[in-house]
Amino acid sequence: MTKNKWIGVSLLFIALIVGIFFLGYMWFTNRSSPGRAELLALMPGDASTIFFADASILRQAPFVAQLMAWAPKPQADADYAQFVRDTGFDYERDLDRIAVANYKKSGRNTLLAVATGRFDEKKIAEYARQHGKVFVTPEKNPVFAVPMTDASPALYFTFLRSNEIALTDDESGLDKLRRLARPDTSRAEWQPRFDRLAGSPIFIVVQQVAAAGDTLATQAPGGLRSPQLSALLNQLQWISIAGIPDCDTLRVVTECESSTETATRQLADMLNGVIILANAGLNDPKTRQQLAPNVRQAYLDLLNTAEISRIDRNQTKSVRIVLNVTPNFLQAAKSVSPLGPKVPAVTPPNKSTTRN
């Protein structure tokens, strides 16, 4: 690889970690919150991805305020504004916590979500009756179906309690939710990952049911594809990404798990090499000329916070990547243009550490 491509690959990887957190937040203190365990216990064990956010904590975090100021402002949606007027519910103000599971049903990706917050059940039910349909289940629980768009299925929802609502885009998904109230051994694999993330108000856990590396290889820009990284990602069984706001900084922790030590060792070695090469590239005279000083310094500051370690839990081996994202990095990311030229492969040096 040429030096420019390694810089590009390095920054793409960093942006990927940070970007997944941002997407998770936009899709909808370091302490565990009441109610999160109950929401996570309702997630199906056959899910491929589970996302959780505690909006009541995130709303108080200075970094999140910086993030919202930094993020592009979506155009005002007239339908959503009407929904807020009719129901009195605005997710930016009234949503407290949400857990979302993605799973396959008949070959289609299906979503199941449970949320807590301040809901006016009477107004929301009336809105659903006016704009959709209502069914009465054998449990005497009304289930509402509201059409989304012509191209997407309806949204089905029901109230579990006055402050808790379940939603799905699959008509039989709420029956699945009711079955989840019973013990399910398939959820046992998720629980240790949730326990490790107990201090994170926002996280996403991915159970590998498809080749993540192949997805990266097909969706990354041509000049930034890495066959080595794609092959290593395909050997992972779990990927967890968590965000922990701390004043005006966001600590992003990514953990990649595999059953084989070889895969995690090679991944750690590659990532350490990427960081070394990115540091060298950012200090290159040509890069100094191409990047504004504040942008270059923001990337250097981010790289200098990077911690990569290996964790041995006997049955699984993990690589943990920690980055601290600051408001300076957000501002720098606004003005950076994609780096591009193509490159030869480089074998990164071995600098990983192993922990239990």
C-alpha positions as CSV (number, residue, x, y, z in Angstrom):
1,M,0.0,0.0,0.0
2,T,1.0,3.6,-0.5
3,K,1.3,5.8,2.5
4,N,-1.8,7.8,1.5
5,K,-3.9,4.7,1.3
6,W,-2.8,3.6,4.8
7,I,-3.8,7.0,6.1
8,G,-7.2,6.6,4.4
9,V,-7.7,3.0,5.7
10,S,-6.7,4.1,9.2
11,L,-9.1,7.0,9.3
12,L,-11.9,4.9,7.7
13,F,-11.5,2.3,10.5
14,I,-11.6,5.0,13.2
15,A,-14.6,6.6,11.5
16,L,-16.4,3.2,11.3
17,I,-16.1,2.7,15.1
18,V,-17.3,6.2,15.9
19,G,-19.8,6.2,13.1
20,I,-21.7,3.1,14.4
21,F,-22.2,4.9,17.7
22,F,-23.5,8.0,16.0
23,L,-25.9,6.1,13.8
24,G,-27.1,4.2,16.8
25,Y,-27.9,7.5,18.6
26,M,-29.4,9.1,15.6
27,W,-31.6,6.1,15.0
28,F,-33.3,7.0,17.7
29,T,-22.1,9.2,33.4
30,N,-21.1,6.0,33.7
31,R,-23.8,4.1,35.6
32,S,-26.4,1.5,35.0
33,S,-30.0,2.7,34.9
34,P,-33.2,1.2,36.4
35,G,-35.3,-0.6,33.8
36,R,-32.6,-1.5,31.3
37,A,-32.4,-5.1,32.5
38,E,-36.1,-5.6,32.0
39,L,-36.0,-4.2,28.5
40,L,-33.0,-6.3,27.5
41,A,-34.6,-9.4,29.0
42,L,-37.4,-9.0,26.4
43,M,-35.0,-9.1,23.5
44,P,-35.1,-12.3,21.4
45,G,-32.2,-14.7,21.7
46,D,-32.2,-15.4,18.0
47,A,-31.5,-11.7,17.2
48,S,-28.5,-10.8,15.1
49,T,-28.2,-7.3,16.6
50,I,-29.4,-5.7,19.8
51,F,-29.2,-1.9,20.3
52,F,-29.9,-0.1,23.6
53,A,-30.0,3.6,24.5
54,D,-30.8,5.3,27.7
55,A,-32.0,8.7,26.4
56,S,-32.6,10.0,30.0
57,I,-28.9,9.8,30.6
58,L,-27.8,10.9,27.1
59,R,-29.9,14.0,27.2
60,Q,-27.8,15.3,30.2
61,A,-24.4,14.6,28.6
62,P,-22.5,17.7,27.4
63,F,-20.9,15.6,24.6
64,V,-24.3,14.6,23.2
65,A,-25.3,18.3,23.1
66,Q,-22.1,18.9,21.1
67,L,-22.9,15.9,18.9
68,M,-26.4,17.2,18.1
69,A,-25.0,20.6,17.3
70,W,-22.4,19.0,15.0
71,A,-24.7,16.5,13.2
72,P,-26.5,17.7,10.0
73,K,-29.9,19.0,10.8
74,P,-32.6,16.9,9.1
75,Q,-35.3,18.7,7.2
76,A,-38.5,19.3,9.2
77,D,-40.9,16.5,8.7
78,A,-44.5,17.7,8.5
79,D,-45.9,14.3,9.3
80,Y,-43.8,13.9,12.4
81,A,-44.8,17.4,13.6
82,Q,-48.4,16.5,13.1
83,F,-47.8,13.3,15.1
84,V,-46.3,15.2,18.0
85,R,-49.3,17.6,18.0
86,D,-51.8,14.8,17.9
87,T,-50.2,12.4,20.4
88,G,-48.2,14.8,22.6
89,F,-45.1,12.5,22.3
90,D,-41.8,13.8,21.0
91,Y,-39.0,11.2,21.3
92,E,-36.3,13.9,21.8
93,R,-38.1,14.9,25.0
94,D,-40.3,12.0,26.1
95,L,-38.3,8.8,25.3
96,D,-36.4,7.4,28.3
97,R,-35.0,4.1,27.2
98,I,-35.2,1.9,24.1
99,A,-34.0,-1.6,23.2
100,V,-34.2,-2.8,19.6
101,A,-33.6,-6.3,18.2
102,N,-33.0,-7.1,14.6
103,Y,-33.7,-10.7,13.5
104,K,-34.5,-12.7,10.4
105,K,-38.0,-13.9,9.7
106,S,-38.7,-15.7,6.4
107,G,-35.5,-14.3,5.0
108,R,-36.4,-10.7,5.9
109,N,-34.8,-8.4,8.4
110,T,-37.4,-7.7,11.2
111,L,-37.3,-5.2,14.0
112,L,-38.7,-5.6,17.5
113,A,-38.4,-2.7,19.9
114,V,-39.5,-2.0,23.5
115,A,-39.4,1.5,24.8
116,T,-40.2,3.3,28.1
117,G,-41.1,7.0,28.4
118,R,-43.9,9.4,28.9
119,F,-46.8,8.2,26.7
120,D,-50.3,9.6,26.5
121,E,-51.9,6.2,25.9
122,K,-55.4,7.7,25.1
123,K,-54.0,10.2,22.5
124,I,-51.7,7.6,20.9
125,A,-54.5,5.0,20.7
126,E,-56.8,7.6,19.1
127,Y,-54.2,8.6,16.6
128,A,-53.7,4.9,15.6
129,R,-57.4,4.4,15.2
130,Q,-57.7,7.4,12.9
131,H,-54.6,6.5,10.8
132,G,-54.6,2.7,10.9
133,K,-56.3,-0.4,12.4
134,V,-56.8,-1.8,15.9
135,F,-57.0,-5.6,16.7
136,V,-57.9,-7.2,20.1
137,T,-55.7,-10.1,21.1
138,P,-56.8,-13.1,23.1
139,E,-55.1,-11.3,26.1
140,K,-57.6,-8.4,25.6
141,N,-54.7,-6.2,24.7
142,P,-55.3,-3.8,21.8
143,V,-52.7,-4.1,19.0
144,F,-52.5,-1.1,16.7
145,A,-51.3,-1.2,13.1
146,V,-50.2,2.1,11.5
147,P,-49.0,2.3,7.9
148,M,-45.5,3.7,7.5
149,T,-44.8,4.3,3.7
150,D,-45.9,2.6,0.5
151,A,-42.6,0.8,0.3
152,S,-42.4,-0.4,4.0
153,P,-44.6,-2.7,6.1
154,A,-46.9,-1.3,8.8
155,L,-45.8,-0.6,12.3
156,Y,-47.5,-2.7,14.9
157,F,-47.5,-1.7,18.5
158,T,-49.1,-2.3,21.9
159,F,-48.8,-0.9,25.4
160,L,-47.3,-3.3,27.9
161,R,-47.7,-0.7,30.7
162,S,-48.7,2.9,30.7
163,N,-45.0,3.9,30.3
164,E,-43.9,1.0,28.2
165,I,-44.6,0.2,24.6
166,A,-43.6,-2.6,22.2
167,L,-43.3,-2.1,18.4
168,T,-42.5,-4.3,15.5
169,D,-42.7,-4.2,11.7
170,D,-43.9,-7.9,11.6
171,E,-47.5,-8.7,12.3
172,S,-46.6,-11.8,14.4
173,G,-43.8,-10.0,16.2
174,L,-45.8,-9.0,19.2
175,D,-46.7,-12.7,19.7
176,K,-43.0,-13.3,19.8
177,L,-42.6,-10.7,22.4
178,R,-45.3,-12.3,24.6
179,R,-43.4,-15.6,24.4
180,L,-40.2,-13.9,25.5
181,A,-41.7,-13.4,28.9
182,R,-41.0,-17.1,29.5
183,P,-37.4,-18.3,30.2
184,D,-35.4,-18.7,27.1
185,T,-32.0,-20.4,27.2
186,S,-31.2,-18.8,23.8
187,R,-30.8,-15.4,25.5
188,A,-28.1,-16.8,27.9
189,E,-25.3,-16.0,25.4
190,W,-26.3,-12.3,25.3
191,Q,-26.4,-11.8,29.0
192,P,-22.6,-11.7,29.7
193,R,-22.2,-9.1,26.9
194,F,-24.9,-7.0,28.5
195,D,-23.3,-7.3,31.9
196,R,-20.0,-6.0,30.5
197,L,-21.8,-3.0,29.1
198,A,-23.7,-2.2,32.3
199,G,-21.9,1.2,32.6
200,S,-22.7,2.3,29.0
201,P,-25.9,4.3,28.3
202,I,-25.7,3.4,24.6
203,F,-24.4,0.3,22.9
204,I,-24.9,-2.1,20.1
205,V,-24.1,-5.9,20.2
206,V,-23.8,-7.9,17.0
207,Q,-23.9,-11.7,16.9
208,Q,-22.3,-12.9,13.7
209,V,-24.8,-14.7,11.6
210,A,-23.3,-13.3,8.4
211,A,-19.9,-12.4,7.2
212,A,-19.2,-8.9,8.4
213,G,-16.0,-8.7,6.6
214,D,-17.7,-9.5,3.3
215,T,-20.2,-6.7,4.0
216,L,-17.3,-4.3,4.6
217,A,-15.5,-5.4,1.5
218,T,-18.5,-4.8,-0.7
219,Q,-19.6,-1.5,0.8
220,A,-16.3,0.3,1.5
221,P,-15.0,2.6,-1.3
222,G,-12.8,0.7,-3.7
223,G,-9.6,2.5,-2.7
224,L,-10.1,1.8,1.0
225,R,-10.9,-2.0,0.9
226,S,-8.7,-4.2,3.0
227,P,-8.9,-8.0,2.2
228,Q,-6.9,-8.8,5.4
229,L,-9.3,-6.9,7.6
230,S,-12.3,-8.4,5.9
231,A,-11.0,-11.9,6.4
232,L,-10.3,-11.3,10.1
233,L,-13.7,-9.8,10.7
234,N,-15.3,-12.9,9.2
235,Q,-13.8,-14.9,12.0
236,L,-15.4,-12.9,14.8
237,Q,-18.5,-14.3,16.7
238,W,-19.5,-11.1,18.5
239,I,-18.9,-7.4,18.1
240,S,-19.8,-4.9,20.8
241,I,-19.6,-1.1,20.5
242,A,-20.4,1.1,23.5
243,G,-20.4,4.9,24.1
244,I,-19.8,6.4,27.5
245,P,-20.1,10.2,27.7
246,D,-17.8,11.9,30.1
247,C,-18.4,15.7,30.2
248,D,-17.5,16.9,26.7
249,T,-15.8,13.6,25.7
250,L,-17.2,10.4,24.4
251,R,-15.3,7.2,25.3
252,V,-16.0,4.6,22.5
253,V,-15.2,1.0,23.4
254,T,-15.3,-1.7,20.8
255,E,-14.8,-5.4,21.6
256,C,-14.3,-8.0,18.9
257,E,-14.7,-11.6,20.1
258,S,-13.6,-14.9,18.5
259,S,-13.2,-18.5,19.6
260,T,-9.7,-18.6,18.1
261,E,-6.6,-16.8,19.6
262,T,-5.0,-16.6,16.1
263,A,-7.8,-14.3,14.8
264,T,-7.7,-11.9,17.7
265,R,-3.9,-11.7,17.8
266,Q,-3.8,-11.0,14.0
267,L,-6.5,-8.4,14.4
268,A,-4.8,-6.7,17.3
269,D,-1.5,-6.6,15.4
270,M,-3.1,-5.2,12.3
271,L,-4.9,-2.4,14.3
272,N,-1.7,-1.5,16.2
273,G,0.0,-1.2,12.8
274,V,-2.7,0.9,11.4
275,I,-2.4,3.4,14.2
276,I,1.4,3.6,13.9
277,L,1.1,4.1,10.2
278,A,-1.7,6.7,10.6
279,N,0.5,8.6,13.1
280,A,3.4,8.5,10.7
281,G,1.2,9.6,7.8
282,L,-0.2,12.6,9.7
283,N,3.3,13.7,10.5
284,D,4.4,13.4,6.8
285,P,5.3,16.8,5.3
286,K,2.8,16.4,2.4
287,T,0.0,15.6,4.9
288,R,0.9,18.7,6.9
289,Q,0.4,20.7,3.7
290,Q,-2.9,19.0,2.8
291,L,-4.6,19.2,6.2
292,A,-5.4,22.3,8.2
293,P,-3.4,22.3,11.5
294,N,-6.4,22.0,13.7
295,V,-7.8,19.1,11.7
296,R,-4.4,17.3,11.7
297,Q,-4.1,17.9,15.5
298,A,-7.6,16.6,16.2
299,Y,-6.8,13.3,14.4
300,L,-3.5,13.0,16.2
301,D,-5.2,13.6,19.5
302,L,-7.7,10.9,18.7
303,L,-5.0,8.4,17.7
304,N,-3.0,9.2,20.9
305,T,-5.9,8.1,23.0
306,A,-6.2,4.8,21.3
307,E,-5.8,1.7,23.4
308,I,-5.7,-1.8,21.9
309,S,-5.5,-4.8,24.1
310,R,-6.3,-8.5,24.0
311,I,-8.5,-10.2,26.5
312,D,-8.5,-13.9,27.3
313,R,-11.7,-15.2,28.8
314,N,-10.8,-18.9,28.2
315,Q,-13.7,-19.8,25.9
316,T,-13.5,-16.6,23.9
317,K,-10.6,-14.3,23.0
318,S,-11.2,-10.6,22.4
319,V,-9.6,-7.5,21.0
320,R,-10.7,-4.3,22.8
321,I,-10.3,-0.9,21.1
322,V,-10.8,2.3,23.1
323,L,-10.9,5.8,21.6
324,N,-11.8,9.2,23.2
325,V,-13.8,11.4,20.9
326,T,-13.7,15.2,21.7
327,P,-15.6,18.2,20.3
328,N,-12.4,19.1,18.5
329,F,-12.6,15.9,16.6
330,L,-16.2,16.5,15.6
331,Q,-15.3,19.9,14.3
332,A,-12.3,18.5,12.4
333,A,-14.5,15.7,10.8
334,K,-16.7,18.4,9.3
335,S,-13.9,19.9,7.2
336,V,-12.0,16.7,6.2
337,S,-12.3,15.4,2.7
338,P,-12.0,11.7,1.9
339,L,-8.5,10.5,1.3
340,G,-8.1,8.4,-1.7
341,P,-5.2,6.8,-3.7
342,K,-4.8,3.0,-3.8
343,V,-2.2,1.0,-2.0
344,P,0.0,-2.1,-1.4
345,A,-0.4,-4.3,1.7
346,V,1.8,-3.9,4.7
347,T,2.4,-6.3,7.6
348,P,1.8,-4.3,10.7
349,P,4.2,-4.8,13.7
350,N,3.1,-6.8,16.8
351,K,2.4,-4.5,19.7
352,S,-0.8,-6.0,21.2
353,T,-1.1,-6.8,24.9
354,T,-3.0,-9.7,26.5
355,R,-5.2,-9.5,29.5
356,N,-7.5,-11.8,31.4
